[in-house]
Amino acid sequence: MDITWEQRKLGDIAVKIGSGKTPSGGKSAYVENGIPLIRSQNVNGDKVDFADIVFIDEATDESMANSRVYTNDVLLNITGASIGRSAVYKGLESANVNQHVCIIRPTEGYQPDFIQLNLSSDNGQKQIDASQAGGGREGLNFQEIGKMQFSFPSLNEQKYIGRYFNNFDNLITLHQRL
């Protein structure tokens, strides 16, 4: 393995850093079936938890086009008690996020799972704590997220490290089910 790692700001390796919005009408905009709307409570334990997912209709999805999430987008909670929790969206269909969840869409050459591991690391959490806007735990803004810096190896090494930890997480999940 190559041992050369380079410092990069998230803003330099992402084609998108942004969040969604609450649908007009709030909870009344939710429908029984439709397009998933990922809220901060769904970004949990390094995974997107669909246990209490809500849905929006196609018209609402169209009005929220900038908040669409695609496979391998990194999600980061940016407000409230769950600030700093992150996950990689592994769904095969598009979804949306509300304003409490930031989408980080990496450029080619950067592995989403590796970025998420960095965000959830001690270093990542310290940067998140230091980057919060305003007094107390008010929230993160996109400019501060873009300034966060992490070390990155080659893409092959990022994939290897990401797979290793994903396999490890899967083993833990299987063990917990026994």
C-alpha positions as CSV (number, residue, x, y, z in Angstrom):
1,M,0.0,0.0,0.0
2,D,1.0,3.6,-0.7
3,I,1.7,5.5,2.5
4,T,1.2,9.0,0.9
5,W,-1.8,10.7,2.4
6,E,-2.8,14.2,1.5
7,Q,-4.8,16.9,3.4
8,R,-8.0,18.0,1.7
9,K,-10.8,20.3,2.7
10,L,-14.3,18.8,2.2
11,G,-15.2,21.8,0.0
12,D,-12.4,20.9,-2.4
13,I,-13.5,17.3,-2.8
14,A,-17.3,17.7,-3.0
15,V,-19.5,18.7,-5.9
16,K,-22.3,19.5,-3.4
17,I,-22.5,20.6,0.2
18,G,-26.1,21.5,1.0
19,S,-29.2,20.5,2.8
20,G,-32.9,20.3,2.2
21,K,-35.9,22.0,3.6
22,T,-39.1,21.1,5.4
23,P,-41.9,20.5,2.9
24,S,-44.5,23.3,2.7
25,G,-47.2,22.3,5.2
26,G,-44.8,20.4,7.5
27,K,-46.2,17.1,8.6
28,S,-49.4,17.5,6.6
29,A,-47.2,17.1,3.5
30,Y,-46.3,13.5,4.4
31,V,-48.0,10.7,2.5
32,E,-48.4,7.0,3.0
33,N,-46.1,6.0,0.2
34,G,-43.9,8.0,-2.1
35,I,-40.4,9.5,-2.0
36,P,-38.5,9.0,1.3
37,L,-37.8,12.1,3.3
38,I,-34.7,11.6,5.5
39,R,-34.7,13.5,8.7
40,S,-32.0,13.9,11.4
41,Q,-33.5,11.0,13.4
42,N,-33.0,8.7,10.4
43,V,-29.2,9.4,10.3
44,N,-28.3,7.0,13.1
45,G,-25.4,4.7,14.0
46,D,-23.5,5.4,10.8
47,K,-26.5,4.2,8.8
48,V,-29.7,5.6,7.4
49,D,-32.5,4.1,9.6
50,F,-35.7,3.6,7.7
51,A,-37.7,2.4,10.7
52,D,-39.7,5.7,11.0
53,I,-39.1,7.2,7.6
54,V,-41.7,9.5,6.2
55,F,-42.7,10.0,2.6
56,I,-43.5,13.0,0.3
57,D,-45.4,13.0,-3.0
58,E,-43.9,13.7,-6.4
59,A,-45.0,17.3,-6.5
60,T,-43.3,18.0,-3.2
61,D,-40.2,16.1,-4.4
62,E,-40.1,18.4,-7.5
63,S,-40.3,21.5,-5.3
64,M,-37.4,20.1,-3.2
65,A,-35.2,19.1,-6.1
66,N,-32.1,20.6,-4.6
67,S,-32.5,18.4,-1.5
68,R,-32.4,15.1,-3.4
69,V,-30.1,12.4,-2.1
70,Y,-28.5,9.8,-4.3
71,T,-26.7,6.6,-3.7
72,N,-23.3,7.2,-2.0
73,D,-24.1,10.7,-0.8
74,V,-22.7,11.4,2.7
75,L,-25.3,12.7,5.1
76,L,-24.4,14.8,8.1
77,N,-26.7,16.1,10.8
78,I,-26.1,19.8,11.2
79,T,-28.5,20.9,14.0
80,G,-29.9,19.8,17.3
81,A,-28.9,17.1,19.8
82,S,-27.8,14.7,17.0
83,I,-25.4,17.2,15.4
84,G,-22.4,15.4,13.9
85,R,-24.0,12.0,13.2
86,S,-23.3,10.9,9.7
87,A,-24.1,8.1,7.3
88,V,-23.7,7.1,3.6
89,Y,-27.0,6.8,1.7
90,K,-27.0,3.3,0.2
91,G,-30.5,3.4,-1.2
92,L,-31.0,2.6,-4.9
93,E,-33.7,5.2,-5.3
94,S,-33.5,8.9,-4.8
95,A,-34.7,10.4,-1.5
96,N,-34.8,13.9,0.0
97,V,-33.5,15.4,3.2
98,N,-34.9,18.1,5.4
99,Q,-33.0,21.2,6.5
100,H,-31.4,19.4,9.5
101,V,-29.4,17.1,7.3
102,C,-26.5,18.1,5.0
103,I,-25.7,16.3,1.8
104,I,-22.0,15.9,1.0
105,R,-21.6,14.6,-2.6
106,P,-17.9,13.6,-3.2
107,T,-16.1,14.1,-6.5
108,E,-14.6,11.1,-8.3
109,G,-11.6,9.9,-6.5
110,Y,-13.0,10.2,-3.0
111,Q,-14.8,7.2,-1.3
112,P,-18.0,8.2,0.6
113,D,-17.5,5.5,3.2
114,F,-14.0,6.9,4.0
115,I,-15.4,10.4,4.2
116,Q,-18.1,9.2,6.6
117,L,-15.5,7.4,8.7
118,N,-13.5,10.7,9.0
119,L,-16.6,12.6,10.0
120,S,-17.4,10.1,12.8
121,S,-13.8,9.9,14.0
122,D,-12.6,11.8,17.1
123,N,-10.8,14.3,14.7
124,G,-14.0,14.8,12.7
125,Q,-16.2,15.3,15.8
126,K,-13.7,17.8,17.2
127,Q,-13.8,19.7,14.0
128,I,-17.6,19.6,14.0
129,D,-17.7,20.9,17.6
130,A,-15.3,23.7,16.7
131,S,-17.2,24.7,13.6
132,Q,-20.6,25.2,15.1
133,A,-22.1,28.6,14.3
134,G,-23.2,30.7,17.2
135,G,-23.1,30.0,20.9
136,G,-24.0,26.6,22.3
137,R,-24.8,23.8,19.9
138,E,-26.8,25.8,17.3
139,G,-25.7,24.2,14.1
140,L,-23.2,23.9,11.3
141,N,-23.2,26.0,8.2
142,F,-22.0,24.8,4.8
143,Q,-19.0,27.1,4.6
144,E,-17.7,25.6,7.9
145,I,-18.3,22.1,6.7
146,G,-16.4,22.9,3.5
147,K,-13.4,24.0,5.6
148,M,-13.1,20.7,7.5
149,Q,-9.9,19.0,6.6
150,F,-9.0,15.3,6.5
151,S,-6.1,13.2,5.3
152,F,-6.9,11.0,2.3
153,P,-4.9,8.1,0.8
154,S,-5.2,6.9,-2.7
155,L,-8.7,5.9,-3.9
156,N,-7.9,2.2,-3.7
157,E,-6.8,2.5,-0.1
158,Q,-9.9,4.5,0.7
159,K,-12.0,1.7,-0.7
160,Y,-10.0,-0.9,1.2
161,I,-10.4,0.9,4.5
162,G,-14.1,1.6,3.9
163,R,-14.8,-2.0,3.0
164,Y,-12.9,-3.2,6.1
165,F,-15.0,-1.1,8.4
166,N,-18.2,-1.9,6.6
167,N,-17.5,-5.6,7.0
168,F,-16.7,-5.1,10.6
169,D,-19.9,-3.2,11.2
170,N,-21.8,-6.0,9.4
171,L,-20.2,-8.6,11.7
172,I,-21.2,-6.5,14.8
173,T,-24.8,-6.3,13.5
174,L,-25.0,-10.0,12.9
175,H,-23.6,-10.7,16.4
176,Q,-26.2,-8.4,17.9
177,R,-29.0,-10.3,16.2
178,L,-27.8,-13.6,17.8
